[in-house]
Amino acid sequence: QLQASGGGLVQAGDSLRLSCAASGRTFSVYVMGWFRLAPGKEREFVAAITGSGATTYYADSVKGRFTISRDNAKNTMYLQMNSLKPGDTAVYYCAATPRLGREYGYWGQGTLVTVSS
């Protein structure tokens, strides 16, 4: 199971850190990702990180502003979001897949991030 948290209401330019806590003993073997769903839009990939944390991937829209990381000892993944924009407003979901390129089969419940101008 995945549990996302850390969302909230912030102003443009502010920062937030999202967390995704995972249950189970095999957290470190999974590629973890963040996705977001904004009103009236399709779900969008935000960032992903390999099991070891050595490799990360970002959508162009967040590159340079967001940082994905993970602590395998705590079974937790993070998304540090800086310089937030109103366009970042969305429900953010964490997800897991056993391998890059495969469909994300495990999803958290989502946490709402609202950025006011």
C-alpha atoms as an extended CHARMM CRD file, in Angstrom:
* protein
*
       117  EXT
         1         1  GLN       CA              0.0000000000        0.0000000000        0.0000000000  PROA      1               0.0000000000
         2         2  LEU       CA              1.0530000000        3.5640000000       -0.7280000000  PROA      2               0.0000000000
         3         3  GLN       CA              0.0610000000        6.5780000000        1.3300000000  PROA      3               0.0000000000
         4         4  ALA       CA              0.7280000000       10.0610000000       -0.0250000000  PROA      4               0.0000000000
         5         5  SER       CA              0.7580000000       13.1010000000        2.2340000000  PROA      5               0.0000000000
         6         6  GLY       CA              2.0560000000       16.6390000000        2.4940000000  PROA      6               0.0000000000
         7         7  GLY       CA             -0.2620000000       18.5170000000        0.1880000000  PROA      7               0.0000000000
         8         8  GLY       CA             -1.7730000000       21.8550000000        1.0650000000  PROA      8               0.0000000000
         9         9  LEU       CA             -2.5590000000       25.4010000000        0.0150000000  PROA      9               0.0000000000
        10        10  VAL       CA              0.4410000000       27.5980000000       -0.7490000000  PROA      10              0.0000000000
        11        11  GLN       CA              1.2100000000       30.7540000000       -2.6570000000  PROA      11              0.0000000000
        12        12  ALA       CA              3.1080000000       30.9580000000       -5.9070000000  PROA      12              0.0000000000
        13        13  GLY       CA              6.8240000000       30.7420000000       -5.2440000000  PROA      13              0.0000000000
        14        14  ASP       CA              6.4310000000       28.6920000000       -2.0920000000  PROA      14              0.0000000000
        15        15  SER       CA              7.7090000000       25.1770000000       -1.4660000000  PROA      15              0.0000000000
        16        16  LEU       CA              6.1180000000       21.9270000000       -0.3520000000  PROA      16              0.0000000000
        17        17  ARG       CA              7.4230000000       18.4550000000        0.2780000000  PROA      17              0.0000000000
        18        18  LEU       CA              5.2390000000       15.4850000000       -0.4660000000  PROA      18              0.0000000000
        19        19  SER       CA              5.8300000000       12.1020000000        1.0920000000  PROA      19              0.0000000000
        20        20  CYS       CA              4.7730000000        8.6450000000        0.0060000000  PROA      20              0.0000000000
        21        21  ALA       CA              4.9560000000        5.9430000000        2.6460000000  PROA      21              0.0000000000
        22        22  ALA       CA              4.9560000000        2.3420000000        1.4720000000  PROA      22              0.0000000000
        23        23  SER       CA              4.1910000000       -0.8110000000        3.3540000000  PROA      23              0.0000000000
        24        24  GLY       CA              5.9730000000       -4.0800000000        2.7040000000  PROA      24              0.0000000000
        25        25  ARG       CA              9.5090000000       -5.3820000000        2.7030000000  PROA      25              0.0000000000
        26        26  THR       CA             10.3490000000       -4.9670000000       -0.9540000000  PROA      26              0.0000000000
        27        27  PHE       CA             10.1130000000       -1.1940000000       -1.3180000000  PROA      27              0.0000000000
        28        28  SER       CA             13.6570000000       -0.8650000000       -2.5810000000  PROA      28              0.0000000000
        29        29  VAL       CA             13.0890000000       -3.0330000000       -5.6410000000  PROA      29              0.0000000000
        30        30  TYR       CA             10.3610000000       -0.8230000000       -7.0160000000  PROA      30              0.0000000000
        31        31  VAL       CA             10.6630000000        2.1230000000       -9.3220000000  PROA      31              0.0000000000
        32        32  MET       CA              8.6010000000        4.8590000000       -7.7200000000  PROA      32              0.0000000000
        33        33  GLY       CA              6.8780000000        7.7280000000       -9.4380000000  PROA      33              0.0000000000
        34        34  TRP       CA              4.8080000000       10.8260000000       -8.8870000000  PROA      34              0.0000000000
        35        35  PHE       CA              1.9090000000       11.7430000000      -11.1130000000  PROA      35              0.0000000000
        36        36  ARG       CA             -0.6050000000       14.5520000000      -10.9500000000  PROA      36              0.0000000000
        37        37  LEU       CA             -4.1410000000       15.1460000000      -12.0730000000  PROA      37              0.0000000000
        38        38  ALA       CA             -5.3910000000       18.6700000000      -12.5550000000  PROA      38              0.0000000000
        39        39  PRO       CA             -9.0320000000       19.6170000000      -13.1480000000  PROA      39              0.0000000000
        40        40  GLY       CA             -9.9690000000       19.1800000000      -16.7800000000  PROA      40              0.0000000000
        41        41  LYS       CA             -6.6380000000       17.6180000000      -17.6890000000  PROA      41              0.0000000000
        42        42  GLU       CA             -5.2770000000       14.1370000000      -18.1670000000  PROA      42              0.0000000000
        43        43  ARG       CA             -3.0310000000       12.5050000000      -15.6220000000  PROA      43              0.0000000000
        44        44  GLU       CA              0.5160000000       13.7450000000      -16.0430000000  PROA      44              0.0000000000
        45        45  PHE       CA              3.8270000000       12.1310000000      -15.2060000000  PROA      45              0.0000000000
        46        46  VAL       CA              5.8500000000       14.2880000000      -12.8240000000  PROA      46              0.0000000000
        47        47  ALA       CA              8.9290000000       12.3550000000      -11.7400000000  PROA      47              0.0000000000
        48        48  ALA       CA             10.3120000000        8.8810000000      -11.1460000000  PROA      48              0.0000000000
        49        49  ILE       CA             13.1900000000        7.3150000000       -9.2740000000  PROA      49              0.0000000000
        50        50  THR       CA             14.8050000000        3.9120000000       -9.5720000000  PROA      50              0.0000000000
        51        51  GLY       CA             14.9170000000        1.4590000000       -6.6960000000  PROA      51              0.0000000000
        52        52  SER       CA             18.3850000000        2.4190000000       -5.5620000000  PROA      52              0.0000000000
        53        53  GLY       CA             17.6930000000        6.1000000000       -6.0090000000  PROA      53              0.0000000000
        54        54  ALA       CA             20.5980000000        6.4330000000       -8.3920000000  PROA      54              0.0000000000
        55        55  THR       CA             18.5640000000        7.5700000000      -11.3880000000  PROA      55              0.0000000000
        56        56  THR       CA             15.7620000000       10.0930000000      -11.5640000000  PROA      56              0.0000000000
        57        57  TYR       CA             13.4690000000       11.2970000000      -14.3140000000  PROA      57              0.0000000000
        58        58  TYR       CA             11.4380000000       14.4870000000      -14.5510000000  PROA      58              0.0000000000
        59        59  ALA       CA              8.7880000000       16.0030000000      -16.7230000000  PROA      59              0.0000000000
        60        60  ASP       CA             10.0460000000       19.0720000000      -18.5070000000  PROA      60              0.0000000000
        61        61  SER       CA              7.4280000000       21.1620000000      -16.7330000000  PROA      61              0.0000000000
        62        62  VAL       CA              8.9840000000       20.5210000000      -13.3100000000  PROA      62              0.0000000000
        63        63  LYS       CA             12.6480000000       20.0250000000      -14.1500000000  PROA      63              0.0000000000
        64        64  GLY       CA             14.8270000000       22.2890000000      -12.0610000000  PROA      64              0.0000000000
        65        65  ARG       CA             12.0360000000       23.0080000000       -9.5680000000  PROA      65              0.0000000000
        66        66  PHE       CA             11.0800000000       19.5710000000       -8.2240000000  PROA      66              0.0000000000
        67        67  THR       CA             13.3560000000       16.9390000000       -6.7210000000  PROA      67              0.0000000000
        68        68  ILE       CA             12.3850000000       13.3150000000       -6.2130000000  PROA      68              0.0000000000
        69        69  SER       CA             14.1710000000       11.2220000000       -3.6220000000  PROA      69              0.0000000000
        70        70  ARG       CA             13.6720000000        8.1320000000       -1.5100000000  PROA      70              0.0000000000
        71        71  ASP       CA             14.7600000000        6.6660000000        1.7870000000  PROA      71              0.0000000000
        72        72  ASN       CA             14.6040000000        2.8960000000        1.4630000000  PROA      72              0.0000000000
        73        73  ALA       CA             15.3190000000        2.4200000000        5.1530000000  PROA      73              0.0000000000
        74        74  LYS       CA             12.0890000000        4.2910000000        5.8840000000  PROA      74              0.0000000000
        75        75  ASN       CA             10.1170000000        2.9020000000        2.9320000000  PROA      75              0.0000000000
        76        76  THR       CA              9.3680000000        6.4600000000        1.9270000000  PROA      76              0.0000000000
        77        77  MET       CA              9.6250000000        8.5270000000       -1.2250000000  PROA      77              0.0000000000
        78        78  TYR       CA              9.6050000000       12.3110000000       -1.3710000000  PROA      78              0.0000000000
        79        79  LEU       CA              8.8840000000       15.0760000000       -3.8170000000  PROA      79              0.0000000000
        80        80  GLN       CA             10.4210000000       18.4230000000       -2.9240000000  PROA      80              0.0000000000
        81        81  MET       CA              8.5750000000       21.0880000000       -4.8530000000  PROA      81              0.0000000000
        82        82  ASN       CA             10.0970000000       24.5500000000       -5.0530000000  PROA      82              0.0000000000
        83        83  SER       CA              9.0610000000       27.6900000000       -6.9030000000  PROA      83              0.0000000000
        84        84  LEU       CA              5.5270000000       26.4390000000       -7.1400000000  PROA      84              0.0000000000
        85        85  LYS       CA              3.2620000000       27.8870000000       -9.7930000000  PROA      85              0.0000000000
        86        86  PRO       CA             -0.5320000000       27.9800000000      -10.0710000000  PROA      86              0.0000000000
        87        87  GLY       CA             -0.1520000000       25.4990000000      -12.9230000000  PROA      87              0.0000000000
        88        88  ASP       CA              1.1790000000       22.9680000000      -10.4280000000  PROA      88              0.0000000000
        89        89  THR       CA             -2.2290000000       22.8070000000       -8.7550000000  PROA      89              0.0000000000
        90        90  ALA       CA             -3.3700000000       19.1910000000       -8.8720000000  PROA      90              0.0000000000
        91        91  VAL       CA             -3.9230000000       16.0440000000       -6.9190000000  PROA      91              0.0000000000
        92        92  TYR       CA             -0.5600000000       14.3270000000       -6.6590000000  PROA      92              0.0000000000
        93        93  TYR       CA             -0.3550000000       10.5550000000       -6.6460000000  PROA      93              0.0000000000
        94        94  CYS       CA              2.5240000000        8.2670000000       -5.8770000000  PROA      94              0.0000000000
        95        95  ALA       CA              2.8410000000        4.9820000000       -7.7140000000  PROA      95              0.0000000000
        96        96  ALA       CA              5.0980000000        1.9700000000       -7.9750000000  PROA      96              0.0000000000
        97        97  THR       CA              6.1870000000       -0.3490000000      -10.7440000000  PROA      97              0.0000000000
        98        98  PRO       CA              8.5590000000       -3.3080000000      -10.6050000000  PROA      98              0.0000000000
        99        99  ARG       CA             10.4760000000       -2.1130000000      -13.6490000000  PROA      99              0.0000000000
       100       100  LEU       CA             10.9390000000        0.9980000000      -15.7600000000  PROA      100             0.0000000000
       101       101  GLY       CA              8.7110000000        0.9240000000      -18.7930000000  PROA      101             0.0000000000
       102       102  ARG       CA              6.1000000000       -1.2310000000      -17.1540000000  PROA      102             0.0000000000
       103       103  GLU       CA              2.7340000000        0.0550000000      -16.1240000000  PROA      103             0.0000000000
       104       104  TYR       CA              2.5130000000        1.4510000000      -12.6060000000  PROA      104             0.0000000000
       105       105  GLY       CA              0.3750000000       -1.1220000000      -10.8590000000  PROA      105             0.0000000000
       106       106  TYR       CA              0.2990000000        0.2970000000       -7.3460000000  PROA      106             0.0000000000
       107       107  TRP       CA             -1.1660000000        3.6890000000       -6.5380000000  PROA      107             0.0000000000
       108       108  GLY       CA             -1.6190000000        5.8270000000       -3.4670000000  PROA      108             0.0000000000
       109       109  GLN       CA             -4.7720000000        7.7880000000       -2.7120000000  PROA      109             0.0000000000
       110       110  GLY       CA             -3.4910000000       11.2270000000       -3.7300000000  PROA      110             0.0000000000
       111       111  THR       CA             -2.7910000000       14.4790000000       -1.9360000000  PROA      111             0.0000000000
       112       112  LEU       CA             -4.0890000000       17.8540000000       -3.0760000000  PROA      112             0.0000000000
       113       113  VAL       CA             -1.6960000000       20.6850000000       -3.8330000000  PROA      113             0.0000000000
       114       114  THR       CA             -3.2250000000       24.0860000000       -4.4610000000  PROA      114             0.0000000000
       115       115  VAL       CA             -1.0380000000       26.9900000000       -5.5250000000  PROA      115             0.0000000000
       116       116  SER       CA             -2.6130000000       30.4230000000       -5.4230000000  PROA      116             0.0000000000
       117       117  SER       CA             -1.3470000000       33.3450000000       -7.4880000000  PROA      117             0.0000000000
